[in-house]
Amino acid sequence: MKLDFNPKDYAAEPVPEDTYTLVTTKVENPTVKDSFVTYFRIHFKVVRGEFANRYFKQDFHVNNANQDTQRIAREGIARWLIACGKLDYDDLDDCVGVPFRGFVILDEDPKGKFPTKNKVTRFYRLDDADQEEPEKPEEPEEPEKSAKPPKTNGKQKELDDDIPF
């Protein structure tokens, strides 16, 4: 049986932490034994730069007993939808194929049981990010420093008002 993908694109090593142009390739809603838990598994692909065609996936637990986990997942889904221009949505699949920018981090398991993986922590619309890395603002020029007045050892010198400066 022939593969319909390049295994190198699914490398085990995560991409380095950075901002990338991404596209969603698939959205899944896996079934779980716990009826209270609902999550979406979203598959991302890097589409530009040195790591183009690298894939990773991220789970968003939108219904979870842990309220912080649930809130973070819902915020992430909302930001992803906004970045795709789809906040008023009927179906999460509407974001499949829509490019956006995402800040990707390395998510390490604190216990070391699972390998490090990528995770998108910030989502941006392409037009918000000017479709490329934002340019750093120019440094403002420092004002010229004025010359220090001469030392007078505490005595005030008389000024000659005829001098034009």
Secondary structure, 3 states (H helix, E strand, C coil): CCCCCCHHHHCCCCCCCEEEEEEEEEEECCCCCCCCCEEEEEEEEECCCCCCCCEEEEEEEEECCCHHHHHHHHHHHHHHHHHCCCCCCCCHHHHECCEEEEEEEEECCCCCCCCCEEEEEEEECCCCCCCCCCCCCCCCCCCCCCCCCCCCCCCCCCCCCCCCC
